[in-house]
């Protein structure tokens, strides 16, 4: 029973981890917390829904096309937001940029529901089936396994990207010190745009993966707070912290539904966030990077 | 345009507001709109003292509003304490909770605090539903009529209008005095630089929690009046979107400005009247508040109040025979 809940929690935890990761990427590079990160996920999920309705993917190749188109859209969207809004606020106090992203999140919900899509809730298909399979005494679904697998693959890819590619190294340099990076001939503005695009792609992956389990509607962006809770739990500002924190939060939430009264379920994540912020603001792993 | 001008202006405005219920074309709905404006002035003053003056963002003020509204209604329903008493008790309770919410602010920097207040707002939203024996759960509860001495003041009556007017006027006066006191200057100092404030002997922990408590007091007071005005309250009336609207209002009106709080409050009440005529599925309020937040913060960071200050400054310059210098004016307005 316990193990079953842990395994089940890993899938939702993966979504939280991806949102937390999206947060941290932008935070490390530009010192901004993007309150619209959840809405990036929501827009990508809606985009995936539209593409699925249009293309009716039936084989794995078609699914890959749908996924790539969703991610391309997400990347473009992230770059557009950076270019049109965030870059103009480069010298503004962080307070103003936070307000700007809060405004952006509200605007995106309004536009998604009122103009581009609608306020209904959709269940969308997934390339992975939801049929339970028993593996070594634990029941898992290919859907959950797919979510965890793709998340882990993405994290490995990103780690390799940051370690071994030239742009990845430039991004890390910019994260450490903007001025010095500029002196070394790094195009810092380009890196910022790239970071927003990358973060939006991570949110896009999360949206694509989350769509079958979270249901697609304009409110799905509120999962942002869970991602934030995960990031804080692991220690805000570190990538491994975000992933471990997000995963643990998913597991904790799942365990809470079994071992605590059901009314706690909705607020478990927020209580964890408040408790960690109050008593252990550096996170359980103590990775916090002091930057704000 | 010194303080004499301001005093005359405020005096005239007050006289006008006292006469308002007796003008010929007044109807109960218009009176209700005025009540809502006074209530919103309280909220935006409270939030502006916290966010605009002390620099602590809160995205959870709808929760304080809800606590004020519900506790006042529950106190009247359960204990029979009449309205004025229940309103003050509700505001005091909200202030106490605000003090507790302010405690993490001692350790948390701006952005983390914003997230903590957001989580607080969501927890309260959930508690309103769970605490069914007290709050009547998701169905909401009817608010008893306000009884003050021998009078029963239902919503939409002149009596209730005057209660709102008096409370709003007193609390605006209090806010002006807070801003011009040692406490107000400490708030501004800690907004500008926590390190510099601390170096000058300002007790950061003390003033941050005080800012939260004062802000929550204002919002709780507003919540108690709001419950009387609408006569029925339910948890879905106090969502995150309301918190974001509150924030939008002080940013549109003008951060760190009493005048801005009042101007913002008027827009907060009047705009929904406009949106009410549009179909709900357009999502007009969300699009408007979202776009307004973005545009104001990008192009008019000091809000309407900053704009007014700029114009007044330029007029003064012109009167003195100097060329208006927009750049300089903006700098002065920024102070």
Interface residues (C-beta under 8 A of the other chain):
Chain A: X33 X35 X85 X88 X89 X92 X94 X95 X96 X98 X99 X100 X102 X103 X104 X105 X106 X107 X108 X109 X110 X111 X113 X114 X115 X118 X119 X222 X225 X228 X229 X232 X236 X263 X266 X267 X270 X271 X273 X274 X277 X278 X281 X292
Chain B: X55 X57 X59 X103 X104 X107 X108 X109 X110 X111 X112 X114 X115 X116 X118 X119 X120 X122 X123 X126 X127 X130 X240 X241 X244 X247 X248 X251 X281 X282 X283 X284 X285 X286 X287 X288 X289 X290 X291 X292 X293 X294 X297 X298 X301
